[in-house]
Amino acid sequence: MKQDIVKDLGLQALGTRLKRAGERVQAQTQAWLESQHIRTPASHFPLLMTLDQSGAMGVGDIAEALGISQPGVTRQIGVLQAEGLVETRAAPHDLRCRTVELSKAGRQLIARARRTMWPGIEAAVADACGPEGPALLRLLSVLEEALAAESLGDRATRLQQPGHTE
């Protein structure tokens, strides 16, 4: 068996490991969606779900809700608009801003996803995580909150200060 250096590095390579696991989950989700004749990228569903829950939103508000960059949201919107799943309009209060909302096809896709796709994906991920799934989600929340409160760079500097004890 090949050595997994990233795994062996422990917390030092946590970001790489999380990215690797996330990419695997997303790729396998995409493959499953395609087997169900869904061509929309799995990575675009959080944006669609945000619009479903919140209604029409500005690009900046979507980026904030998802915790991703505004250019990333703009690219996703372009793809989703080309697929006919979202519609954009100039915001009435500021013509430079656009609001985005689900189209009829987008609402139909979300309804189908709720009935057939999401339950299967959620069950498959829960099965893959086993009984540790809830603990994993709690730990991810702890990590996200800690990183929002203090960057890794600031933590490393603080923890390397002479006289620091913990």
C-alpha positions as CSV (number, residue, x, y, z in Angstrom):
1,M,0.0,0.0,0.0
2,K,1.3,3.5,-0.9
3,Q,2.1,5.9,1.9
4,D,-0.4,8.8,2.2
5,I,1.9,11.6,3.0
6,V,-0.9,14.2,3.3
7,K,-2.6,12.0,5.8
8,D,0.6,11.3,7.7
9,L,1.2,15.1,8.1
10,G,-1.8,15.4,10.3
11,L,-3.1,18.8,11.2
12,Q,-0.3,20.4,9.2
13,A,-2.0,19.4,6.0
14,L,-5.6,19.7,7.2
15,G,-6.5,22.2,4.4
16,T,-5.2,19.8,1.8
17,R,-7.0,16.9,3.3
18,L,-10.3,18.8,3.6
19,K,-10.0,20.0,0.0
20,R,-9.2,16.5,-1.2
21,A,-12.2,15.0,0.6
22,G,-14.4,17.8,-0.6
23,E,-13.4,17.4,-4.2
24,R,-14.0,13.6,-3.9
25,V,-17.5,14.2,-2.4
26,Q,-18.3,16.8,-5.1
27,A,-17.0,14.6,-8.0
28,Q,-18.9,11.6,-6.8
29,T,-22.0,13.7,-6.3
30,Q,-21.7,15.0,-9.8
31,A,-21.3,11.5,-11.2
32,W,-24.5,10.5,-9.4
33,L,-26.4,13.5,-10.6
34,E,-25.3,12.8,-14.1
35,S,-26.6,9.2,-13.7
36,Q,-29.9,10.8,-12.8
37,H,-29.7,13.0,-16.0
38,I,-28.9,16.2,-14.1
39,R,-26.2,18.2,-15.9
40,T,-26.1,21.1,-13.5
41,P,-22.8,21.1,-11.6
42,A,-23.2,19.9,-8.0
43,S,-21.2,23.0,-6.9
44,H,-24.0,25.2,-8.2
45,F,-26.8,23.7,-6.1
46,P,-25.9,25.8,-2.9
47,L,-26.5,29.0,-5.0
48,L,-29.8,27.6,-6.3
49,M,-30.9,26.6,-2.8
50,T,-30.0,30.0,-1.5
51,L,-32.3,31.6,-4.1
52,D,-35.0,29.1,-3.3
53,Q,-34.9,29.9,0.4
54,S,-34.4,33.7,0.1
55,G,-36.0,34.7,-3.1
56,A,-34.4,37.3,-5.4
57,M,-31.0,38.5,-4.2
58,G,-28.1,40.7,-5.3
59,V,-24.9,39.1,-6.3
60,G,-23.1,40.5,-3.2
61,D,-25.7,39.1,-0.9
62,I,-25.5,35.7,-2.5
63,A,-21.7,35.7,-2.1
64,E,-22.0,36.7,1.5
65,A,-24.7,34.0,2.2
66,L,-22.5,31.3,0.6
67,G,-19.2,32.6,2.0
68,I,-17.6,32.6,-1.5
69,S,-16.1,35.4,-3.7
70,Q,-18.3,37.7,-5.7
71,P,-16.5,36.8,-9.0
72,G,-17.2,33.1,-8.2
73,V,-20.9,33.9,-7.8
74,T,-20.9,35.9,-11.0
75,R,-19.4,33.0,-12.9
76,Q,-21.9,30.5,-11.4
77,I,-24.8,32.9,-12.3
78,G,-23.6,33.1,-15.9
79,V,-23.6,29.3,-16.2
80,L,-27.0,29.0,-14.4
81,Q,-28.5,31.7,-16.6
82,A,-27.2,30.0,-19.8
83,E,-28.9,26.8,-18.5
84,G,-32.1,28.8,-18.0
85,L,-32.2,28.1,-14.3
86,V,-31.9,31.7,-13.1
87,E,-33.0,35.1,-14.3
88,T,-31.3,38.4,-13.6
89,R,-32.7,42.0,-13.6
90,A,-31.3,45.4,-12.8
91,A,-32.1,46.3,-9.3
92,P,-34.9,49.0,-9.2
93,H,-32.9,51.1,-6.7
94,D,-29.6,50.9,-8.5
95,L,-29.3,50.1,-12.2
96,R,-25.7,49.0,-11.7
97,C,-26.7,46.2,-9.4
98,R,-28.4,43.0,-10.6
99,T,-30.8,40.8,-8.7
100,V,-30.9,37.1,-9.4
101,E,-33.9,34.8,-9.0
102,L,-34.8,31.3,-9.9
103,S,-36.6,30.8,-13.2
104,K,-39.5,28.5,-13.7
105,A,-37.0,25.8,-14.8
106,G,-34.9,26.5,-11.7
107,R,-37.8,26.1,-9.4
108,Q,-38.7,22.8,-11.1
109,L,-35.1,21.6,-10.7
110,I,-35.1,22.5,-7.0
111,A,-38.5,20.7,-6.5
112,R,-37.1,17.6,-8.2
113,A,-33.9,17.8,-6.2
114,R,-35.9,17.9,-2.9
115,R,-37.9,14.8,-4.0
116,T,-35.3,12.6,-5.5
117,M,-31.7,13.8,-5.4
118,W,-31.0,15.4,-2.0
119,P,-32.3,12.5,0.1
120,G,-30.1,10.1,-1.8
121,I,-27.0,12.2,-1.5
122,E,-27.6,13.0,2.1
123,A,-28.1,9.3,2.9
124,A,-24.9,8.4,1.0
125,V,-22.8,11.0,2.7
126,A,-24.2,10.0,6.1
127,D,-23.4,6.4,5.4
128,A,-19.9,7.3,4.3
129,C,-19.3,9.3,7.5
130,G,-20.9,6.6,9.7
131,P,-21.7,7.4,13.3
132,E,-19.1,10.2,13.3
133,G,-21.0,12.4,10.8
134,P,-22.6,14.7,13.4
135,A,-19.3,15.1,15.2
136,L,-17.6,15.9,11.9
137,L,-20.1,18.7,11.3
138,R,-19.6,20.1,14.8
139,L,-15.9,20.1,14.4
140,L,-16.1,21.8,11.0
141,S,-18.3,24.5,12.7
142,V,-15.7,24.9,15.4
143,L,-12.9,25.3,12.8
144,E,-14.9,27.8,10.7
145,E,-15.7,29.9,13.7
146,A,-12.1,29.8,15.0
147,L,-10.8,30.9,11.6
148,A,-13.3,33.7,11.4
149,A,-12.2,34.9,14.8
150,E,-8.4,34.7,14.2
151,S,-6.4,33.8,11.1
152,L,-4.0,31.0,11.1
153,G,-1.1,33.4,10.5
154,D,-2.1,35.5,13.6
155,R,-2.4,32.3,15.6
156,A,1.0,31.0,14.5
157,T,2.6,34.3,15.4
158,R,0.9,34.4,18.8
159,L,1.7,30.8,19.6
160,Q,5.3,31.3,18.8
161,Q,5.8,34.3,21.0
162,P,8.4,33.8,23.7
163,G,6.8,33.0,27.0
164,H,3.6,31.7,25.4
165,T,2.2,28.7,27.3
166,E,-0.9,26.6,26.7
